[in-house]
Amino acid sequence: MFYLTTAIDYTNGSPHIGHAYEKVLADVLARYRRLRGDEVFFLTGVDQHGQKVQQTAEKEGVHPATFVKRTTRKFLNLWEKLGVDYDGWAETVDPRHKACVQGILTGLKERGLLYKKGHSGHYSVRQEQFLSDRDRGESGDFGPEWGEVVLFEEENWYFKLSDQTGWLKAYLESCQDAVLPLFRKAELLNALERNSGTDLCISRPKERLRWGIELPFDPDYVTYVWFDALINYVSFAGYQAAADAGLPDFSRLWTTDERPVHIIGKDILVPAHGIYWLCMLHAMGFPDAEMPRLLVHGWWNIRGEKMSKSLGNIVDPDELAEHFGVAALRYYLMRDISTGRDSDFDLDRLVMLFNTELANELGNLCNRALNMSQRFTAGVLGHGGEVTAEDEALQSSLTEATAAWRAAMDEFEVSKALEAINRHVAHCNGYAERMKPWELNKDPAQQERLATVLYHLAESVAHCAVLLSPVLPEAAAKLADQLKLEGFSDLKLADLKWGLLAEGHAIGKPKPVFPRIVVEEPAE
Ligand code: MSP
């Protein structure tokens, strides 16, 4: 079983392009693994508790429950629009999640891994948080952004993180693929060096934060952020759940034969997933062989700058999908970033990549293959005659592209996989220009050769539709439909052999699948 999760998104705002990227990436990897014939469970969802939600709801004069219901809708609608096909949906207000969190906390407390202690220090009344020396400005004082700062004492519950970090270091050093890409693991190990002596505060008194899950052994407190959010990866996978809870069978999802993969952004590797979560799992009794693999992606920036509300440069994926179409957006999000690295979100490149690689190159190939078959051979494909060196080269190009595509997808490198498809498409267009089926059509003696050439083009389109399907499921289905490729939705990679289209196969009417994006010039 391939159990894939994404980070759950905070519901104190609206989804932006970074959220969309992560969900589409996960969707593409899940679709790829389904295509490989693997059983897949893809979990995503929303992070609904916490201070920020409580504050925003208060400002808007609604109960936090009402507020998160509203914001959660926006995420649900967007994933539906973008074709994100998940199997499990995590909402942290779900009572089944709450029961799981409380069960885990009780277990850890019974085993002496949680303790209560007082903490005194500087506290920002406006931000409702304790401050450390790192929060001081250059002058040594706490800046005006913190508002009134008072000395304050508070008791809280702590998780004995420091008991676990020795194990974590050894685990990270011994496990090759604990964190991907590898340079992120080095970052994590460095952070661990600096961080290993401290414990993790896991609670907030209810007078400060009400919108959370109550500690089962101290009703004046709620759990704070990570002991709620991170647990979604196991709670919605059925961990310690009742058989009739309507959740999956945990032992099938969380296995040693293929460890779960958590897709997260680089900002939540250290300390949340890389330190807290792995240590929490270890404390809960998970062996090394069941530790999840962390796939850490980079960020989309805007002209080199972080996207933020205060900069007003947030890109709204909903608007983009409306304006340019879902295919253009999904393609861009997968094509213009290398997994693990950052990239700049650039609308000109979105339009350029769609227009050159899809509308021109692939669109041209589809149009040639389908249109000429309709016009020259009445839509009926034949295997034709003798296979020439040119035909063999085309077949080798397809074999090479498919292997490169597959290797890249196995490494989570979707952009490289798309490049591999594009190489084959370019090969096919070159082939069409050299073989000139429009000339062959004029010569009655060349009808067999014409059939061979058209067959090679149409068969290539059929393969490209399958290879593109994880990224562009709708467009791929349209191509398959025009080719009348039967059983397309059930095709698996093992079926991907030369000869998908049989001798005498009749194709359908061609219709452009990738209409060029025309950018309106602003009025003078
Ligand atoms: N709720 C926490 C995660 C809890 S996981 C148990 C959270 N939420 S978030 O809404 O801030 O971010 C959700 C995901 O979106 C994270 O993986 C984060 O890295 C990712 N992104 C947020 N901004 C991003 C970009 N600009 N670009 C790419 N991904 C980004 O963190």
Boltz pocket constraint, residues with backbone or C-beta under 6 A from the ligand:
constraints:
  - pocket:
      binder: B
      contacts: [[A, 6], [A, 7], [A, 8], [A, 9], [A, 10], [A, 17], [A, 18], [A, 19], [A, 21], [A, 22], [A, 47], [A, 229], [A, 230], [A, 231], [A, 232], [A, 263], [A, 264], [A, 265], [A, 266], [A, 267], [A, 268], [A, 297], [A, 298], [A, 299], [A, 300], [A, 301], [A, 307]]
      max_distance: 6.0
